[in-house]
């Protein structure tokens, strides 16, 4: 494996971890406000209470 391929894989993993942390922060914030998340699943828009989502 080339060094650049390893760097790209590492970079992708860091991005995934950052997105995961960001989503957890958003979820915590919405739960504290008793808020909702608007999600798209297979082209269908869904409104979900943040309290319904488990960490």
Backbone torsions as a table, in degrees:
resi	resn	phi	psi	omega
1	UNK	NA	139.0	179.7
2	UNK	-78.3	156.3	-179.8
3	UNK	-61.1	-37.8	-179.4
4	UNK	-65.9	-34.3	178.1
5	UNK	-66.6	-38.2	177.8
6	UNK	-66.9	-42.3	178.4
7	UNK	-61.9	-40.6	-179.9
8	UNK	-66.2	-42.7	178.4
9	UNK	-62.3	-42.5	178.6
10	UNK	-63.5	-43.1	179.5
11	UNK	-62.1	-42.2	178.7
12	UNK	-63.4	-40.6	179.2
13	UNK	-64.5	-40.1	177.7
14	UNK	-64.8	-37.6	177.6
15	UNK	-65.0	-43.9	178.8
16	UNK	-59.8	-43.5	179.6
17	UNK	-63.9	-40.5	178.4
18	UNK	-64.1	-41.9	177.8
19	UNK	-65.2	-38.7	178.6
20	UNK	-63.3	-45.2	178.6
21	UNK	-63.7	-39.6	179.1
22	UNK	-63.9	-43.1	179.1
23	UNK	-65.1	-41.6	178.7
24	UNK	-61.3	-40.4	178.7
25	UNK	-64.9	-44.5	177.9
26	UNK	-61.1	-43.8	-179.3
27	UNK	-63.5	-43.1	177.8
28	UNK	-61.4	-42.8	179.8
29	UNK	-64.5	-44.3	-179.7
30	UNK	-67.9	-36.5	177.5
31	UNK	-64.0	-40.5	179.9
32	UNK	-64.5	-30.7	-179.8
33	UNK	-93.5	2.7	-175.4
34	UNK	54.7	44.1	-174.0
35	UNK	-97.1	-173.9	-178.0
36	UNK	-123.3	155.7	171.8
37	UNK	-114.6	138.1	176.9
38	UNK	-104.3	118.4	-175.7
39	UNK	-122.8	154.9	174.8
40	UNK	-114.4	124.7	178.9
41	UNK	-128.4	114.8	-178.7
42	UNK	54.7	39.8	177.5
43	UNK	82.0	-2.1	-179.9
44	UNK	-103.5	130.5	-179.1
45	UNK	-84.4	131.6	-179.5
46	UNK	-129.5	141.1	176.6
47	UNK	-107.1	119.5	-174.3
48	UNK	-124.2	133.4	175.3
49	UNK	-67.6	134.4	179.8
50	UNK	-62.1	-30.0	-179.6
51	UNK	-67.2	-21.9	-179.6
52	UNK	-78.4	-15.2	-176.3
53	UNK	-94.6	126.8	177.3
54	UNK	-88.7	145.4	177.9
55	UNK	-73.6	NA	NA
